[in-house]
């Protein structure tokens, strides 16, 4: 009978894959942050994940974070990785330490306002729609510099880099140019603005190894850790 994998088994397997690809890319394992993309995952499952050694989670919906974050140890780090409506910014600021999905000036200004009111500094990434897909959110490539500069001018927001959700292709070599484009954009922004933007949040269960090869520093893994989500 085939052994049933525990969460710790799955986590170890992913960590080993990250370590291997990081080595090939001339990086260290510690330079890649593994974020457990935990949408539609119960607090009970996440407590098992914590016991297995995972402490960093990413949520797509504020209302799910509202339930899960108080139910888990305070040692956990929470990233907001989904689309954020401006009217949810106040609660997102209260719940999360990172927001990956800043894609428009209106949202940035609301996060800055709410963070200042809360006496809190929020770390953000600017989300870029690298492929210009109509079905996905994210700022255009030509909007990136103005958003980065606006975020850098904020007092209660720290801009740390860029994020994208690359198009899905079975052939990872078709995904690679889109991941590479985000890294190239980051490099261009650093040159043009003089800012340091160390973080690239790109890569999920299907393409995280390719993303690391192309410069990702944060990978958002859901299915490989938690299994298929209920529709």
C-alpha positions as CSV (number, residue, x, y, z in Angstrom):
1,X,0.0,0.0,0.0
2,X,1.3,3.4,-1.0
3,X,2.3,5.6,1.9
4,X,0.1,8.6,2.5
5,X,2.2,11.8,2.4
6,X,2.0,14.1,5.4
7,X,2.2,17.8,5.1
8,X,5.8,17.7,6.4
9,X,6.6,15.3,3.6
10,X,5.2,17.6,0.9
11,X,6.9,20.6,2.5
12,X,10.3,18.8,2.6
13,X,9.9,17.8,-1.1
14,X,9.2,21.4,-2.2
15,X,12.1,22.7,0.0
16,X,14.4,20.2,-1.7
17,X,13.3,21.3,-5.1
18,X,13.8,25.0,-4.2
19,X,17.2,24.2,-2.9
20,X,18.2,22.4,-6.0
21,X,17.0,25.0,-8.5
22,X,18.5,27.8,-6.3
23,X,21.9,26.1,-6.5
24,X,21.6,25.9,-10.3
25,X,20.7,29.6,-10.4
26,X,23.7,30.6,-8.3
27,X,21.5,31.4,-5.2
28,X,21.1,30.1,-1.7
29,X,18.0,28.3,-0.4
30,X,17.6,31.0,2.2
31,X,17.3,33.7,-0.5
32,X,13.9,32.2,-1.7
33,X,10.9,32.8,0.5
34,X,8.3,30.0,0.3
35,X,4.8,31.3,0.8
36,X,2.0,28.8,1.5
37,X,-0.9,30.1,-0.7
38,X,-3.6,29.1,1.6
39,X,-6.9,30.2,0.0
40,X,-9.8,27.9,0.7
41,X,-7.6,26.0,3.3
42,X,-9.0,25.6,6.7
43,X,-7.4,26.9,9.9
44,X,-7.1,23.3,11.1
45,X,-5.0,22.4,8.0
46,X,-2.9,25.5,8.5
47,X,-2.2,24.6,12.1
48,X,-0.9,21.3,10.7
49,X,1.3,23.2,8.3
50,X,2.7,25.3,11.2
51,X,3.5,22.1,13.1
52,X,5.2,20.8,9.9
53,X,7.4,23.9,9.8
54,X,5.7,26.4,7.5
55,X,5.2,29.9,9.0
56,X,4.6,32.1,6.0
57,X,1.2,32.2,4.3
58,X,-0.5,34.1,1.5
59,X,-4.2,34.8,1.4
60,X,-6.3,36.0,-1.6
61,X,-9.2,37.3,0.3
62,X,-9.4,39.6,3.3
63,X,-12.4,37.8,4.7
64,X,-10.5,34.5,4.8
65,X,-7.6,36.2,6.5
66,X,-10.0,37.7,9.1
67,X,-10.9,34.1,10.2
68,X,-7.5,32.4,9.9
69,X,-5.0,34.9,11.1
70,X,-6.3,35.1,14.7
71,X,-6.5,31.3,14.8
72,X,-2.8,30.7,14.1
73,X,0.3,31.5,16.2
74,X,1.5,35.1,16.2
75,X,4.8,33.8,14.8
76,X,3.2,33.4,11.4
77,X,3.8,36.0,8.7
78,X,0.9,36.9,6.4
79,X,1.1,38.2,2.9
80,X,-1.9,39.4,0.9
81,X,-1.5,38.0,-2.6
82,X,-4.9,38.5,-4.3
83,X,-6.7,41.3,-5.9
84,X,-7.5,44.0,-3.4
85,X,-10.4,46.4,-3.6
86,X,-9.8,49.9,-2.2
87,X,-12.6,49.5,0.3
88,X,-10.9,46.5,1.8
89,X,-7.6,48.3,2.3
90,X,-8.2,49.3,5.9
91,X,-8.8,45.7,7.0
92,X,-5.9,44.4,4.8
93,X,-3.5,46.8,6.5
94,X,-4.6,45.6,9.9
95,X,-4.3,41.9,9.1
96,X,-1.3,41.6,6.8
97,X,2.4,42.7,6.8
98,X,2.9,42.5,3.0
99,X,0.5,43.4,0.2
100,X,1.7,41.9,-3.2
101,X,-1.0,43.2,-5.4
102,X,-0.7,47.0,-5.6
103,X,-1.7,47.7,-9.2
104,X,-3.1,51.3,-9.3
105,X,-2.5,54.7,-7.7
106,X,-5.9,54.8,-6.0
107,X,-5.2,51.6,-4.1
108,X,-1.7,52.7,-3.1
109,X,-3.0,56.0,-1.7
110,X,-5.7,54.1,0.3
111,X,-3.1,51.7,1.7
112,X,-0.9,54.7,2.7
113,X,-3.8,56.4,4.3
114,X,-4.9,53.4,6.3
115,X,-1.4,52.4,7.3
116,X,-0.7,55.9,8.6
117,X,-4.0,55.9,10.6
118,X,-3.0,52.5,12.1
119,X,0.6,53.7,12.9
120,X,1.9,50.8,10.8
121,X,4.3,50.4,7.9
122,X,3.2,48.1,5.2
123,X,5.6,46.4,2.8
124,X,4.2,46.3,-0.8
125,X,5.0,44.9,-4.2
126,X,3.7,46.5,-7.4
127,X,1.7,43.9,-9.4
128,X,2.5,43.9,-13.1
129,X,0.4,42.2,-15.8
130,X,3.4,41.1,-17.8
131,X,1.5,39.5,-20.7
132,X,-1.3,42.1,-20.8
133,X,-4.0,39.4,-20.3
134,X,-7.5,40.9,-20.1
135,X,-8.5,38.3,-17.6
136,X,-5.8,39.3,-15.1
137,X,-5.3,42.3,-12.9
138,X,-2.0,44.2,-12.7
139,X,-0.6,47.4,-13.9
140,X,0.8,47.7,-17.4
141,X,4.5,47.6,-18.1
142,X,4.4,51.3,-18.9
143,X,2.7,52.2,-15.5
144,X,5.3,50.4,-13.4
145,X,7.8,53.3,-12.9
146,X,5.2,55.9,-11.9
147,X,3.7,53.4,-9.3
148,X,7.1,52.5,-7.9
149,X,8.0,56.2,-7.5
150,X,4.6,57.0,-5.9
151,X,5.1,54.1,-3.5
152,X,8.6,55.3,-2.6
153,X,7.2,58.7,-1.8
154,X,4.8,57.3,0.8
155,X,5.6,57.5,4.5
156,X,3.7,54.4,5.7
157,X,4.4,52.2,2.7
158,X,7.7,50.5,1.8
159,X,8.0,49.3,-1.8
160,X,10.2,46.2,-2.1
161,X,9.8,45.1,-5.7
162,X,7.4,43.6,-8.2
163,X,4.9,40.7,-8.5
164,X,3.2,38.9,-11.3
165,X,0.9,36.0,-12.1
166,X,2.4,34.6,-15.4
167,X,0.2,33.1,-18.1
168,X,-0.3,29.3,-17.7
169,X,1.3,27.1,-20.3
170,X,2.0,23.4,-20.0
171,X,5.3,24.0,-21.6
172,X,7.3,26.0,-19.1
173,X,9.5,27.4,-21.8
174,X,6.5,29.3,-23.0
175,X,6.1,30.8,-19.5
176,X,9.8,31.7,-19.1
177,X,9.8,34.9,-21.3
178,X,7.1,36.4,-19.1
179,X,8.9,35.7,-15.9
180,X,12.1,37.0,-17.5
181,X,10.3,40.2,-18.5
182,X,9.4,41.0,-14.9
183,X,13.1,40.6,-13.8
184,X,14.2,42.8,-16.7
185,X,11.6,45.4,-15.8
186,X,12.8,45.4,-12.2
187,X,16.4,45.9,-13.4
188,X,15.3,48.8,-15.7
189,X,13.4,50.4,-12.8
190,X,16.4,50.2,-10.5
191,X,18.6,51.8,-13.1
192,X,16.1,54.5,-14.0
193,X,15.0,55.4,-10.4
194,X,18.1,54.6,-8.3
195,X,15.9,52.6,-6.0
196,X,16.7,49.1,-4.7
197,X,13.9,46.7,-5.5
198,X,15.1,43.3,-4.2
199,X,11.9,41.2,-4.3
200,X,10.3,39.5,-7.2
201,X,7.2,37.5,-6.3
202,X,6.6,35.1,-9.2
203,X,6.1,31.4,-9.5
204,X,3.4,29.1,-8.3
205,X,3.0,25.3,-8.0
206,X,3.3,24.8,-11.8
207,X,6.2,27.1,-12.6
208,X,8.0,28.0,-9.4
209,X,11.3,26.3,-10.5
210,X,11.4,28.2,-13.8
211,X,10.5,31.4,-11.8
212,X,13.5,30.9,-9.5
213,X,15.8,30.4,-12.5
214,X,14.5,33.7,-13.8
215,X,15.1,35.6,-10.6
216,X,12.1,35.1,-8.3
217,X,12.8,35.6,-4.6
218,X,9.2,34.7,-3.4
219,X,7.2,31.7,-4.6
220,X,3.5,31.3,-3.8
221,X,2.8,27.5,-3.5
222,X,-0.8,26.3,-3.0
223,X,-1.7,23.1,-4.7
224,X,1.6,21.2,-4.1
225,X,1.3,21.9,-0.4
226,X,-2.4,21.8,0.3
227,X,-3.8,19.8,-2.6
228,X,-6.5,20.8,-5.1
229,X,-9.0,23.4,-3.8
230,X,-12.7,22.8,-3.7
231,X,-14.4,24.7,-6.5
